[in-house]
Amino acid sequence: MHVSPVLAAQAVYPFVRIEEAKRRKAAEGVRIIDFGMGDPREPTDPLIKRALGEALDEATGYPTAVGLPEYRDAVAAWIGRRFGVPVDPASELIPTYGSKEAIFLFAQVVLDAGSGKDVVLVPEPGYPVYERGALFAGAEVQTFPLVPENGFLPDLDAIDDDTWSRTALIWVCYPNNPTGAVAPLAFYERLAERAREHDVLVCSDEAYTELWFDEPPASALQVADRSNVVVFNTLSKRSSMTGYRCGFVAAPSEVIESLRKFRPNVGTAPQVFVQRAGVAAWGDEEHVERNRALYARKRQLFVDVFARQGVALAGSAATMYLWVEVPEGETSESFADRLLDHGIVVAPGSYFGPSGEGFVRFALVPTEQECTEAAALLEEVL
Ligand SMILES: Cc1ncc(COP(=O)(O)O)c(C=O)c1O
């Protein structure tokens, strides 16, 4: 049998390795508290579940790629309230099945390698889907490092003009997974301008904009000229709706036009009842405030333990993640292994890219009770 060479070359998805290690430990009888994957385990708000239930009676055929007008209206209204920018629901928005598929597929929609623009720039450490989607689209992937000295922002001047001129799109993600760093609006302005000079699309993955602790982070949609800006957002983290699969792309109308043409080929559109639940979710901030408060309480438990035990945090200003410096003399993997011996599962930073070495990532997804137990355990282990 033949398989795609891109697929054949693909390393095991890092989280599969974590799952295997975790299963082995659990089989030894160790109680596991899992901070590995960023899958929120908080219940979805009843308001959203009700909206889904009520929509089940609606007769539905295949969901269309353009999506329900009510869904696009709800998203446009939310963007207006949250970021203070107008987005036209008729021409600048499209619903997505969560955001992972839209991120993965995006290079296939806009890459025109024959034009000499065959490079996709991706951050490392980073969410692996940017790179994988670009590779399957036939792009050359080049990475740029996110390091503490730059506040985990890309050094745009370190990307040379030749690379810029060959680049079709650049991925950024703030608040950042895995580092938790936040980008100021001035960064998006610089990035969008530099990218525009070279006819490059800025792809901004904003899955975590709503999980903040001090002040609400900016969106790339707020730049003065967003003619080359494409934003991906999702209800997965904001509203603990990973299982629903509901998000959006906001972009200039030519990009949305291309997505409308492309997406019926793949058939990924959120079900109508999920979009109805999405209307309820984007329309309500109270459950998001409760969600944020819960993450803030969990986060504080660990911030306090790490401070007492002399373990340094880097980034970690927002998101559900803590990006924790590995103690002297240990590596990301050896530290993660040592914590796993005590049942605490974390993701080694090196799994997200070479610049992640020296860190581990805690995803604050266990319950508050489990977080309290884990914090007490860490007090002894660290
Ligand atoms: C950085 C980042 N972007 C996008 C996603 C995709 O989430 P979803 O497909 O659930 O919207 C995730 C999920 O973990 C993520 O961490």
The ligand as an ORCA input file, in Angstrom:
! r2SCAN-3c Opt
* xyz 0 1
  C      -3.282     27.094     19.676
  C      -4.521     26.361     19.330
  N      -5.193     26.717     18.254
  C      -6.301     26.081     17.883
  C      -6.788     25.016     18.591
  C      -7.973     24.313     18.052
  O      -9.045     24.181     18.865
  P     -10.451     23.794     18.312
  O     -10.303     23.018     17.027
  O     -11.063     22.977     19.373
  O     -11.173     25.066     18.052
  C      -6.114     24.603     19.746
  C      -6.592     23.446     20.513
  O      -5.996     22.943     21.407
  C      -4.960     25.293     20.123
  O      -4.263     24.956     21.214
*
